Amino acid sequence: MGRERVTEAAERLGLDVELVERPAADSLEGAAALLGLDPSSIVKSLVVARSDGTFLFALVPGDRQIAWAKLRSAVGVNKLRLPSADEALAATGYERGTITPLGSSTAWPVFADERIAGRIAMGAGAHGFSAFVDAAALVTALDATVADISA
């Protein structure tokens, strides 16, 4: 079901996305190795909670982490946090490890790290799959805010 939501959302946005099945991975680095990619080419789609009960997506390269001060500045708020797995599922309709803005149950705002470039892999809405997409096309299709949000 999650993969279908990703595919349908990509079609609606006119975005070329390739879903690739892969063996289960125990880490982002493991997934990168299985896909023959550098970890920086895998983009983590992190759902982030605001203090008002709303959420946003932060897209960061796999070899980097959210820089909280930078993200707060880009969003224009004083407090942000990572939600629990249950909160993330409720906010997006996707389990951790499968989260993507594409087909999310709610179209939360997207903040993309400025280092994301080229052909990237990201969550595909289901375990054991990765979605390959052009980073620039993704940012445009999602109307993402591009900023320096990682360290």
Residue pairs with C-beta under 8 A, 6 or more apart in sequence:
1 125
1 126
2 93
2 94
2 98
2 103
2 124
2 125
2 126
3 19
3 124
3 125
3 126
3 129
4 103
4 125
5 93
5 102
5 103
5 125
6 17
6 19
6 100
6 102
6 103
6 124
6 125
6 131
7 17
7 19
7 103
8 103
9 15
9 102
9 103
9 104
10 16
10 17
10 102
10 131
10 133
10 141
13 102
13 141
13 142
14 141
15 102
15 133
15 137
15 138
15 141
16 133
16 134
16 137
17 102
17 131
17 132
17 133
18 131
18 132
18 133
19 124
19 129
19 130
19 131
19 132
20 35
20 121
20 124
20 129
20 130
20 131
20 132
21 128
21 129
22 31
22 34
22 35
22 128
22 129
22 130
23 34
23 128
24 127
24 128
25 31
25 33
25 34
28 39
28 42
28 44
28 62
29 39
29 62
31 42
31 121
31 130
32 38
32 39
32 41
32 42
32 62
35 42
35 121
35 130
37 121
38 63
39 61
39 62
39 63
40 61
40 62
40 63
40 64
40 115
41 61
41 62
41 118
41 119
41 120
41 121
42 61
42 62
42 120
42 121
42 122
42 130
43 59
43 60
43 61
43 62
43 116
43 120
43 121
43 122
43 135
44 59
44 60
44 61
44 62
44 122
45 57
45 58
45 59
45 99
45 100
45 101
45 122
45 123
46 57
46 58
46 59
46 60
46 66
46 82
46 99
47 55
47 56
47 57
47 82
47 83
47 88
47 91
47 92
47 99
47 108
48 55
48 56
48 57
48 58
48 66
48 71
48 80
48 81
48 82
48 83
49 55
49 80
49 81
49 82
49 83
49 87
49 91
50 56
50 75
50 77
50 79
50 80
51 77
51 78
51 79
51 80
54 108
55 83
55 91
55 92
55 106
55 108
56 75
56 108
56 109
56 110
56 111
57 99
57 101
57 104
57 108
57 109
57 110
57 111
58 66
58 71
58 111
58 113
58 149
59 101
59 110
59 111
59 112
59 113
59 116
59 122
59 144
60 66
60 113
60 116
60 149
60 150
61 113
61 115
61 116
61 150
64 113
64 115
64 150
64 151
65 150
65 151
66 149
66 150
66 151
67 148
67 149
67 150
67 151
68 80
70 147
70 148
70 149
70 150
70 151
71 80
71 111
71 149
72 78
72 79
72 80
74 111
74 145
74 147
74 148
74 149
75 111
83 91
85 95
85 96
88 94
88 95
88 96
88 99
89 95
89 96
91 104
91 105
91 106
91 108
92 99
92 104
92 105
92 106
92 108
93 103
93 104
93 105
94 100
94 104
94 123
94 125
95 127
97 123
97 127
98 123
98 124
98 125
98 126
98 127
98 129
99 123
100 122
100 123
100 124
100 125
100 131
101 107
101 108
101 110
101 142
102 125
102 131
102 142
103 125
109 145
110 139
110 142
110 143
110 144
110 145
111 144
111 145
111 146
111 147
111 149
112 135
112 138
112 139
112 142
112 144
112 145
112 146
112 147
112 149
113 146
113 147
113 148
113 149
113 150
114 146
114 147
114 148
114 149
115 150
116 135
116 139
117 135
117 136
118 134
118 135
119 132
119 133
119 134
119 135
120 132
120 133
120 134
120 135
120 138
121 130
121 131
121 132
122 130
122 131
122 133
123 130
123 131
124 130
124 131
125 131
138 144
139 146
